[in-house]
Amino acid sequence: MSTFYALLRNPQGALGLLIVTILLIVAIFGPVIAPNDPESFNFGSRFAAPSMEFPFGTDWYGRDLFSRILIGARSTVLLAILATVIGTGLGAIIGVLSGYLGGWADEVIMRLTDAIMAIPSLLFALMILAALGSSALNAVLAIGIAFAPGMARIARSVTLQVRALDYVAAAQARGEKLGWIVLAEILPNTIAPVIIEATIRVAFAIMTLATLSFLGLGAQPPSPEWGLMIAEARDHLFRSPWPVIAPGIAIALVAIGFNLLGDGLRDVLNPKTAD
């Protein structure tokens, strides 16, 4: 609880926590609070500007953009968080194991990690999707795998400091197995910087997922995923900008919220900056 209260006293952290909390509520309860059916056509209201009836306007089919944004939050925000969790978990285990083993095992794992990190994350995700096929779940898996090497680097750097501490030596002296030492002794004590990085990476996952959907490799029509909404609306941009502006602002707001939250967590959890 002390960390939570410290986060509330941090301006960036408090604002980021507020934005992220609202976004998660929208993502979970969006279908309940959406005022209209997101797939309901209303040709009499095509390209309508924002109004009391349609707060964000309508698209070329007369569909309510506000309802589509609310419902699309689930397929955008929650999938981005899932991708980050996959990348964080995979990267943390690899990094901790590499840092603890050291020697030639660490050298081999880190050189492979460096080789993968030399490939831009988006390009790596595209390569994975080319092998797996286009779908929202495959996009989540691709993003998670693409994020894992960076997380492994961070987890390894912390593990190199932690493995020299007394409680690790005590576990070794008791004859504990490798899996126990890594999962029960080292991993919990490297979690703070990993959580900070994971929070910031959610913003990158959101943008990467939206980019993949924009390219037609993520969510497929008629899903109200925000990146897909922008891709579908670009042909009508000069007639009505609202179908592009609404999901664009939503993506930017999510990125800002998680970045602010990550900065706040860094200040609170890092003893060098938390004075």
Sequence and secondary structure as in RCSB ss.txt:
>XXXX:A:sequence
MSTFYALLRNPQGALGLLIVTILLIVAIFGPVIAPNDPESFNFGSRFAAPSMEFPFGTDWYGRDLFSRILIGARS
TVLLAILATVIGTGLGAIIGVLSGYLGGWADEVIMRLTDAIMAIPSLLFALMILAALGSSALNAVLAIGIAFAPG
MARIARSVTLQVRALDYVAAAQARGEKLGWIVLAEILPNTIAPVIIEATIRVAFAIMTLATLSFLGLGAQPPSPE
WGLMIAEARDHLFRSPWPVIAPGIAIALVAIGFNLLGDGLRDVLNPKTAD
>XXXX:A:secstr
 HHHHHHHHSHHHHHHHHHHHHHHHHHHHHHHH SS TT   GGGTT  S SSSTT B TT  BHHHHHHHHHII
IIIHHHHHHHHHHHHHHHHHHHHHHH HHHHHHHHHHHHHHHTS HHHHHHHHHHHH S HHHHHHHHHHHHHHH
HHHHHHHHHHHHTTSHHHHHHHHTT  HHHIIIIIIGGGGHHHHHHHHHHHHHHHHHHHHHHHHTTSSS TT   
HHHHHHHHGGGTTT SHHHHHHHHHHHHHHHHHHHHHHHHHHHH TTT  
